[in-house]
Each structure stands twice: as C-alpha cells, then as structure tokens.
Amino acid sequence: METKDFFQDKQKSINWQITLKVFIIGIIAIALLVPKFMILGLIQERQTTAEVTNKEVMQKWSLAQTVRGPVLSIPYIERSFDSEGKETRDEIRECYILPKILNIGGEIFPEKRKRSIYETVVYESGIKIGGYFDATDFDQLNIPADDVLWEKAKILVAISDLRGISDKISFNWNDSTFSFLPGMENRLIGSNGISLPLSHFSYKDLPGKFQFTLRLKGSESLNFAPLGETTEVALLSKWNDPGFEGTFLPAVHNIDNNGFTARWKILNFNRNFPQQWKNDEYRVTDADFGVKLVTVADHYQKSSRSAKYAIMVILFVFLSFFLSEIIAKQKIHPFQYILVGFAVLIFYLLLLSISEQLGFNLAYLISAVAVIIMVLFYSRTFLKTWMNSLIQTLILTFSFGFIFVLMQLETYALLVGSIGLFAVLGLTMFFTRKINWYNES
C-alpha cells in the first residue's frame, strides 16, 4: 500500500511540475510582449522621423503636382433690368470654356534624394499638352453676343506648386506663339497657376488649336483634370512601383522591372461638369486623377509587419523547447527560456537598424543568421546533444523563413499565413499524439 501511495504521489508531482512549467512559459511569453511593443513603438518613431525628413526634402524641392487646364475664360457683361425693361445695372462676369479635345503626354523621371540615412523620391517631368477649343455658342449660356468682352479673354492653367516650373512656357495658338505670365487671379480651377491674356482675341479665333510643354518638378504624385470633352493622358516612367489614384483609373497600364506605362481615356459623360458654364456654377477640382510614386512596402512597414509576428515566433520556439523537455527528459530553466525569447526580440532591433542602411531583404538575412547562430550555440550549453540543438534552431529558422515569405506577399499574406499556422498546429498534434503526459502505464 505504501509503495502504491509513493507512486501516486510521484505521479502527482510530475503532473504538477508539467502544469507549473507550462504556466511559467506562458507568463514569460506574455511578459515578452512588453519589449515587443517597445520595439514596435521604436519602429513607428523611426518611420515618423523618416516621413518628416521626406516632407522637408519635398518642401524644398517641390510638392505633389496637379495640373488643370487649359481653360478659356471670357468675361461678359451681365445686365439687370427693372419691370419696365430699363437697365438698372451691369456687372462684369466670366464664362468658362473647356477644350473639345485634350491630349496629355508625359514622362516622369524619378530621382532619389538622400538626407542623412533617409531617402526621398522626387521627380522631374516633361509634359506635352495639346488639343483644340471648339466654337462657342453663347446663346446656350444666355449671353448676348454684343456683351462678350473678347479682348479680355484669358487662358488659365492651374499648377499646384509653381516652384516646380523649371523652364519658360510658350503657348501655341493656331499659328501664333505667346508666353504665359505668372499668377492666376481666378481661383475656380485651383489656388495657384499661370495665365495668358489674349488681348487681340475674337470670335474668329475659334475653333483654335493649342499646344504647350511643361517642364515640371514635383514629388510623390502627378495628377491631371479631365477637362476635355475627350481627355486622353499617356504617362510613362522608369519607376516600377506606381500607385494609380484619383477619380479615374487608367484604361490600359503595364508595370514591369523597367518601369510603367499608363493610358487614360475620359469622356465628358464621366464627370459632373459641362464643357461651358458661367460664373461659379461648377468646380473642376474634384475629378483629378494620376499616378503616385510609391514604394509598396518600405523597410519600416515591413519591419513593423514582421515585428507583429514576434510573439508567434517566440511561441514556436518555446513550444519546441518544451517538447524537447518532455521527449528528451532534459530540463530547461525558465531563465534560459527568457534569454532565448530576448534573442528573438533582438532580431527585430537588428532588422530595423540594418535595414535603414542596407535595405530590408539583406538586413533580414543578416539578422536572422546572427540570431540563429547565437541560439544554436547557446542551446548546446543546456541540451544533451548537438542534434537537439540543431532541431531547435531549425524550427527557429523555419519561423524566420515563414515570416519572410509573408513579408513578400501582399494579396495572399493572410491566406498563406492562415494555412501555414494550420499546418504547424496539425504537425504538432501529429508528433505529440503518443506522448504519455501523465506517465500512465
């Protein structure tokens, strides 16, 4: 009877030790969340610093550019009459005429500017704008022909950041050439721009063909407004990470390692303003579209995404060490779990600091190899054989490799991650199915 009680007490002791060890491992894993969130905060802080630096460089170079135009602005006299038909007053108003055809072709030349360890993408561009204005029927606008002030007509082109203009702009109208003037009094199509007074303009000049070229510097994005009855835009660049933004996406585009090409074709039916109107009945600032020079996921974004998986890597490693304790009958001290957990966290600090200098992929390789080697040699000091240490580090290597694959995936990251975790759980269940957790005979 005493022998039976002894074995029962010993069995209870073993079960209690296993339960206590699982509890301690769980506490350690939860405690390691604190430095994990500190690392995430550091990544966010570095990313914010990089964004501030980028904005400073962009501010000094030239900001994102939006080009709207050309628009033909023609003043007219608006007369008021009393009940007896006598004119009581007259005011000068403006009517606006948009091009019948608007063709825009441009090439964007991206350039990387470096400040300290941070890189900012800016660009120069060559943009050719052409088309023609059709003859205008002022009867549709209820404007008498005699009240049209042709000699005060202007061509307006809105450019969001005038500092980006890097060459004089000549405007070809039919067979004549004019030079734009800086500034644009009318704010209907934008807050900044250039204008061209047409002092000798008359109804005989319509329809009229136009063409001009913009040499424009900017950063981040280049956008246009669909002001033509038919607007066609063709852009190309050596930048291979474009983001198409705005109201309209390109009808055709191609992206490869050599850059991108994109074409838009937009009709007047696709927007919410007509080809001509008077006063401020319509605005054209809500229909912009274009391209953004972006990096799909820079090293800060990837570092942040990978750090969010840190607890999963730690749990994988802790689980493998715990199973090694159960299967190989090799006790591992909680302090050793803590050091291995910190080694995994140090990986993310190395990744952040090295990626700022060498880029994400190379930094990931260097950091992973450094931590894997360190864990390999450290685990050999408390595991029985080299084989046990190799198995543990292979699991750590698999964890780092699995996370790296997820970083390269955008669309399928969640799907692959879910399937991967499901497979890991299934394999763990399979290999632990015969473990006698209670040492029952």
C-alpha positions as CSV (number, residue, x, y, z in Angstrom):
1,M,0.0,0.0,0.0
2,E,2.8,2.4,0.9
3,T,4.5,1.6,-2.5
4,K,1.3,2.4,-4.3
5,D,0.9,5.7,-2.4
6,F,4.5,6.6,-3.2
7,F,4.0,6.2,-7.0
8,Q,0.7,8.1,-6.9
9,D,2.4,11.0,-5.0
10,K,5.3,10.9,-7.5
11,Q,2.8,10.9,-10.4
12,K,1.0,13.9,-9.0
13,S,4.3,15.7,-8.5
14,I,5.3,15.1,-12.2
15,N,1.9,16.3,-13.4
16,W,2.2,19.4,-11.2
17,Q,5.7,20.1,-12.5
18,I,4.5,19.9,-16.1
19,T,1.5,22.2,-15.4
20,L,3.7,24.6,-13.5
21,K,6.2,24.7,-16.3
22,V,3.5,25.4,-18.9
23,F,2.2,28.2,-16.7
24,I,5.7,29.7,-16.3
25,I,6.3,29.6,-20.0
26,G,3.0,31.3,-20.6
27,I,3.9,34.1,-18.2
28,I,7.3,34.6,-19.8
29,A,5.7,34.8,-23.3
30,I,3.2,37.4,-22.0
31,A,6.0,39.4,-20.3
32,L,7.9,39.4,-23.5
33,L,5.0,41.3,-25.1
34,V,6.2,44.4,-23.3
35,P,9.6,44.7,-25.1
36,K,7.8,43.7,-28.3
37,F,5.5,46.7,-28.1
38,M,8.5,48.9,-27.2
39,I,10.2,47.7,-30.5
40,L,7.0,48.4,-32.4
41,G,7.0,51.9,-30.9
42,L,10.6,52.4,-31.9
43,I,9.8,51.4,-35.5
44,Q,6.9,53.8,-35.6
45,E,9.2,56.6,-34.2
46,R,11.8,56.0,-36.8
47,Q,9.2,55.9,-39.6
48,T,7.8,59.2,-38.4
49,T,11.2,60.7,-38.4
50,A,11.7,59.4,-42.0
51,E,8.4,60.9,-43.1
52,V,9.2,64.3,-41.5
53,T,12.6,64.2,-43.3
54,N,10.9,63.3,-46.6
55,K,8.4,66.2,-46.3
56,E,11.2,68.6,-45.6
57,V,13.0,67.5,-48.8
58,M,9.8,67.6,-50.8
59,Q,9.1,71.1,-49.4
60,K,12.4,72.4,-50.6
61,W,12.2,70.6,-54.0
62,S,8.5,70.9,-54.9
63,L,5.4,69.2,-53.6
64,A,2.9,66.9,-55.3
65,Q,1.8,68.4,-58.6
66,T,-1.7,68.8,-60.1
67,V,-2.2,70.3,-63.5
68,R,-5.6,71.6,-64.6
69,G,-6.1,73.2,-67.9
70,P,-6.1,74.9,-70.2
71,V,-9.4,76.7,-69.6
72,L,-10.6,79.6,-71.7
73,S,-12.0,82.4,-69.6
74,I,-14.1,85.1,-71.4
75,P,-15.6,88.0,-69.4
76,Y,-19.1,89.3,-70.4
77,I,-21.5,92.0,-69.2
78,E,-24.4,90.8,-67.2
79,R,-27.2,93.3,-67.3
80,S,-30.1,93.7,-64.9
81,F,-33.5,95.3,-65.9
82,D,-36.4,96.5,-64.0
83,S,-40.1,95.6,-64.6
84,E,-40.3,98.2,-67.4
85,G,-37.4,96.8,-69.2
86,K,-34.9,99.6,-68.3
87,E,-31.4,98.6,-67.5
88,T,-30.7,99.2,-63.8
89,R,-27.1,98.0,-63.6
90,D,-24.5,95.9,-65.3
91,E,-21.7,93.7,-63.9
92,I,-18.7,92.0,-65.5
93,R,-18.9,88.3,-65.1
94,E,-17.0,85.4,-66.6
95,C,-17.8,82.3,-68.6
96,Y,-15.6,79.3,-68.9
97,I,-15.0,77.1,-71.9
98,L,-13.2,73.8,-71.8
99,P,-11.3,72.1,-74.7
100,K,-13.1,69.9,-77.2
101,I,-10.1,67.6,-77.3
102,L,-7.4,67.4,-74.6
103,N,-4.3,65.3,-75.2
104,I,-1.6,65.0,-72.5
105,G,1.6,63.0,-72.9
106,G,4.3,62.9,-70.3
107,E,7.4,61.2,-69.0
108,I,8.3,61.2,-65.3
109,F,12.0,61.0,-64.4
110,P,12.2,59.8,-60.7
111,E,15.2,60.7,-58.6
112,K,16.2,59.7,-55.1
113,R,17.5,62.3,-52.8
114,K,19.3,61.3,-49.6
115,R,19.3,63.2,-46.4
116,S,21.2,61.5,-43.6
117,I,20.1,57.9,-43.8
118,Y,16.7,58.7,-45.3
119,E,15.8,58.5,-49.0
120,T,13.1,60.7,-50.6
121,V,11.8,60.1,-54.1
122,V,11.3,63.3,-56.2
123,Y,10.9,63.7,-59.9
124,E,11.3,65.9,-63.0
125,S,8.8,65.6,-65.8
126,G,8.3,66.7,-69.4
127,I,4.6,67.1,-70.2
128,K,3.1,68.0,-73.6
129,I,-0.4,69.3,-73.6
130,G,-2.4,69.8,-76.8
131,G,-5.9,69.9,-78.3
132,Y,-8.4,72.4,-79.5
133,F,-11.2,74.6,-78.4
134,D,-14.4,74.4,-80.5
135,A,-16.5,77.4,-81.5
136,T,-18.8,78.6,-78.6
137,D,-22.5,79.1,-78.8
138,F,-23.1,81.9,-76.3
139,D,-26.9,81.6,-76.8
140,Q,-26.8,78.4,-74.8
141,L,-25.4,80.5,-71.9
142,N,-28.0,83.2,-72.4
143,I,-25.3,85.7,-73.2
144,P,-25.9,88.2,-76.0
145,A,-23.0,88.3,-78.5
146,D,-22.6,92.0,-78.1
147,D,-21.9,91.6,-74.3
148,V,-19.0,89.3,-74.8
149,L,-15.7,91.0,-73.9
150,W,-13.4,89.1,-76.3
151,E,-10.4,91.4,-75.7
152,K,-10.3,90.4,-72.0
153,A,-10.2,86.7,-72.6
154,K,-7.6,84.6,-70.8
155,I,-6.1,81.1,-70.9
156,L,-5.8,79.7,-67.4
157,V,-3.7,76.7,-66.3
158,A,-3.7,75.7,-62.6
159,I,-0.4,74.2,-61.3
160,S,-0.5,73.3,-57.6
161,D,3.2,74.2,-56.8
162,L,4.6,76.9,-59.1
163,R,8.1,76.3,-57.7
164,G,8.2,73.2,-59.8
165,I,8.2,75.1,-63.1
166,S,11.7,74.7,-64.4
167,D,11.5,76.4,-67.9
168,K,9.6,79.1,-69.7
169,I,6.2,78.1,-71.1
170,S,5.3,79.1,-74.6
171,F,1.7,78.7,-75.7
172,N,1.0,78.0,-79.4
173,W,-2.5,79.0,-80.5
174,N,-3.3,78.3,-84.2
175,D,-0.3,79.9,-85.9
176,S,0.7,82.3,-83.1
177,T,3.0,81.9,-80.1
178,F,2.5,83.6,-76.7
179,S,4.3,83.5,-73.4
180,F,2.4,82.7,-70.2
181,L,2.5,85.1,-67.2
182,P,3.0,84.0,-63.7
183,G,-0.1,84.0,-61.4
184,M,-3.7,83.4,-61.9
185,E,-6.3,85.7,-60.4
186,N,-9.2,83.4,-60.9
187,R,-9.3,80.6,-58.3
188,L,-12.0,78.5,-59.8
189,I,-9.7,75.7,-61.2
190,G,-7.0,76.0,-58.5
191,S,-5.3,78.2,-56.0
192,N,-2.1,78.6,-58.0
193,G,-1.4,78.8,-61.7
194,I,-0.3,80.7,-64.8
195,S,-2.4,82.8,-67.2
196,L,-2.2,84.2,-70.7
197,P,-4.2,87.4,-71.6
198,L,-5.5,87.2,-75.1
199,S,-5.8,91.0,-75.8
200,H,-6.4,90.6,-79.6
201,F,-8.7,87.6,-79.2
202,S,-12.0,87.5,-81.1
203,Y,-14.7,85.0,-82.1
204,K,-12.8,84.5,-85.4
205,D,-10.0,82.7,-83.4
206,L,-12.4,79.8,-82.5
207,P,-12.1,77.0,-83.2
208,G,-8.5,77.1,-82.2
209,K,-5.7,74.5,-81.8
210,F,-3.3,74.8,-78.9
211,Q,-0.1,73.2,-77.7
212,F,2.4,73.9,-74.9
213,T,5.1,72.0,-72.9
214,L,5.6,71.9,-69.2
215,R,8.9,71.1,-67.6
216,L,7.7,70.4,-64.1
217,K,9.4,69.2,-60.9
218,G,7.5,67.6,-58.1
219,S,7.3,64.8,-55.6
220,E,5.1,62.0,-54.5
221,S,2.4,62.3,-57.3
222,L,1.4,63.9,-60.6
223,N,-2.3,64.5,-61.3
224,F,-4.4,66.0,-64.0
225,A,-8.1,67.1,-64.5
226,P,-10.3,65.7,-67.3
227,L,-11.2,69.0,-68.9
228,G,-11.7,67.9,-72.4
229,E,-14.9,66.6,-74.0
230,T,-12.5,63.7,-74.7
231,T,-9.4,63.6,-72.5
232,E,-6.5,61.3,-73.2
233,V,-3.5,61.0,-71.0
234,A,-0.4,58.9,-71.6
235,L,2.3,58.6,-68.9
236,L,5.5,56.6,-68.7
237,S,8.4,56.3,-66.3
238,K,11.2,54.0,-65.2
239,W,9.6,53.9,-61.7
240,N,8.2,50.4,-61.2
241,D,6.1,50.9,-58.1
242,P,3.3,53.3,-59.3
243,G,0.1,53.8,-57.5
244,F,-2.8,55.0,-59.7
245,E,-5.1,57.4,-57.7
246,G,-7.9,59.8,-58.1
247,T,-11.3,59.6,-59.7
248,F,-10.3,57.6,-62.7
249,L,-8.0,54.5,-63.2
250,P,-6.1,54.0,-66.4
251,A,-7.8,52.1,-69.2
252,V,-4.5,50.4,-70.0
253,H,-1.4,50.1,-68.0
254,N,1.7,47.9,-67.9
255,I,4.2,47.6,-65.0
256,D,7.5,45.6,-65.1
257,N,11.0,45.9,-63.8
258,N,11.7,48.6,-66.5
259,G,9.0,50.9,-65.2
260,F,5.4,51.6,-66.1
261,T,3.2,52.9,-68.9
262,A,-0.4,54.0,-68.4
263,R,-3.2,55.5,-70.6
264,W,-6.4,57.1,-69.6
265,K,-9.4,58.0,-71.8
266,I,-12.1,60.0,-70.1
267,L,-15.3,61.4,-71.7
268,N,-17.3,64.4,-70.6
269,F,-20.1,61.9,-69.6
270,N,-17.8,60.5,-66.9
271,R,-17.6,63.8,-64.9
272,N,-20.1,66.1,-63.2
273,F,-19.5,69.4,-65.1
274,P,-20.2,70.6,-68.7
275,Q,-18.0,72.0,-71.4
276,Q,-19.0,75.6,-70.7
277,W,-20.7,77.5,-67.9
278,K,-20.7,80.9,-66.5
279,N,-19.8,82.4,-63.1
280,D,-19.1,79.8,-60.4
281,E,-21.8,77.3,-61.2
282,Y,-19.3,74.4,-61.4
283,R,-15.9,73.4,-60.0
284,V,-13.5,71.1,-61.6
285,T,-11.2,70.3,-58.6
286,D,-12.9,67.0,-57.6
287,A,-12.2,65.0,-60.7
288,D,-8.4,64.8,-60.6
289,F,-6.6,61.6,-61.4
290,G,-3.0,60.5,-61.9
291,V,-0.1,58.5,-60.6
292,K,1.7,58.3,-57.3
293,L,5.3,57.3,-57.0
294,V,5.1,54.9,-54.0
295,T,7.0,52.0,-52.5
296,V,4.6,49.2,-52.0
297,A,6.1,48.3,-48.6
298,D,9.3,50.1,-47.4
299,H,11.6,48.7,-44.8
300,Y,9.8,50.4,-42.0
301,Q,6.4,49.0,-43.0
302,K,8.0,45.5,-43.4
303,S,9.8,45.7,-40.1
304,S,6.6,46.7,-38.4
305,R,4.7,43.9,-40.0
306,S,7.4,41.3,-39.2
307,A,7.6,42.5,-35.5
308,K,3.9,41.9,-35.1
309,Y,4.6,38.2,-35.7
310,A,7.3,38.2,-32.9
311,I,5.0,36.5,-30.3
312,M,4.2,33.8,-32.8
313,V,7.9,33.1,-33.4
314,I,8.6,33.1,-29.6
315,L,5.7,30.7,-29.0
316,F,7.0,28.3,-31.7
317,V,10.5,28.3,-30.1
318,F,9.1,27.9,-26.6
319,L,6.9,25.1,-27.8
320,S,9.9,23.3,-29.4
321,F,12.0,23.6,-26.2
322,F,9.1,22.4,-24.0
323,L,8.5,19.4,-26.2
324,S,12.3,18.7,-26.0
325,E,12.0,18.7,-22.2
326,I,9.1,16.2,-22.4
327,I,10.6,13.9,-25.1
328,A,14.3,14.1,-24.3
329,K,13.8,14.3,-20.5
330,Q,16.0,17.4,-20.5
331,K,15.1,20.2,-18.0
332,I,15.4,23.7,-19.2
333,H,15.4,26.6,-16.7
334,P,12.9,29.4,-17.1
335,F,15.8,31.9,-17.3
336,Q,17.0,30.1,-20.4
337,Y,13.6,30.5,-22.0
338,I,13.8,34.2,-21.2
339,L,17.2,34.6,-22.9
340,V,16.1,32.7,-26.0
341,G,13.0,34.9,-26.1
342,F,15.1,38.1,-25.8
343,A,17.3,36.7,-28.6
344,V,14.3,36.6,-30.9
345,L,13.3,40.2,-29.9
346,I,16.9,41.4,-30.6
347,F,16.4,40.1,-34.1
348,Y,13.8,42.8,-34.8
349,L,16.1,45.5,-33.4
350,L,18.9,44.3,-35.7
351,L,16.4,44.2,-38.6
352,L,15.3,47.8,-38.0
353,S,18.8,49.2,-37.7
354,I,20.5,47.3,-40.5
355,S,17.5,47.8,-42.9
356,E,18.0,51.5,-42.7
357,Q,21.5,51.1,-44.1
358,L,21.2,48.0,-46.4
359,G,17.5,47.5,-47.2
360,F,15.0,45.0,-45.8
361,N,15.9,41.8,-47.5
362,L,19.6,41.8,-46.9
363,A,19.0,43.1,-43.3
364,Y,16.6,40.2,-42.7
365,L,19.2,37.6,-43.8
366,I,22.0,39.1,-41.7
367,S,19.8,39.5,-38.6
368,A,18.3,36.0,-38.9
369,V,21.7,34.3,-39.4
370,A,23.2,36.1,-36.4
371,V,20.3,35.2,-34.1
372,I,20.1,31.6,-35.3
373,I,23.8,31.0,-34.7
374,M,23.6,32.6,-31.3
375,V,20.6,30.4,-30.3
376,L,22.4,27.3,-31.7
377,F,25.5,27.7,-29.6
378,Y,23.6,28.8,-26.5
379,S,21.1,25.9,-26.6
380,R,24.0,23.5,-26.9
381,T,25.1,24.5,-23.4
382,F,21.9,23.1,-21.8
383,L,20.6,20.5,-24.3
384,K,22.1,17.0,-24.3
385,T,23.2,16.7,-27.9
386,W,24.1,18.7,-31.0
387,M,21.1,17.1,-32.7
388,N,18.7,18.6,-30.2
389,S,20.2,22.0,-30.6
390,L,20.0,21.7,-34.4
391,I,16.4,20.7,-34.3
392,Q,15.6,23.7,-32.1
393,T,17.4,26.1,-34.4
394,L,15.9,24.6,-37.5
395,I,12.5,25.4,-36.0
396,L,13.6,29.0,-35.4
397,T,15.0,29.1,-39.0
398,F,11.6,27.9,-40.3
399,S,9.8,30.5,-38.3
400,F,12.0,33.4,-39.6
401,G,11.7,32.0,-43.2
402,F,8.0,31.7,-42.9
403,I,7.6,35.3,-41.8
404,F,9.9,36.5,-44.6
405,V,7.7,34.8,-47.1
406,L,4.7,36.6,-45.7
407,M,6.5,39.9,-46.0
408,Q,6.9,39.4,-49.7
409,L,3.3,38.7,-50.2
410,E,0.7,41.5,-50.4
411,T,-2.5,40.0,-51.7
412,Y,-2.1,36.5,-50.3
413,A,-0.3,37.1,-47.0
414,L,-3.3,36.4,-44.8
415,L,-4.3,33.3,-46.7
416,V,-0.7,31.8,-46.7
417,G,-0.3,32.7,-43.0
418,S,-3.5,31.1,-42.0
419,I,-2.7,27.9,-43.9
420,G,0.8,27.8,-42.5
421,L,-0.3,28.1,-38.9
422,F,-2.9,25.4,-39.6
423,A,-0.2,23.1,-40.9
424,V,2.1,23.8,-38.0
425,L,-0.7,23.1,-35.5
426,G,-1.6,19.9,-37.3
427,L,2.1,18.7,-37.3
428,T,2.4,19.5,-33.6
429,M,-0.7,17.4,-32.9
430,F,0.7,14.5,-35.0
431,F,4.1,14.4,-33.4
432,T,2.8,14.7,-29.8
433,R,-0.1,12.3,-30.2
434,K,1.8,9.4,-28.5
435,I,3.3,11.4,-25.6
436,N,2.2,10.0,-22.3
437,W,1.6,13.3,-20.5
438,Y,0.6,11.6,-17.2
439,N,3.1,8.7,-17.4
440,E,0.3,6.3,-17.1
441,S,1.2,2.6,-17.6
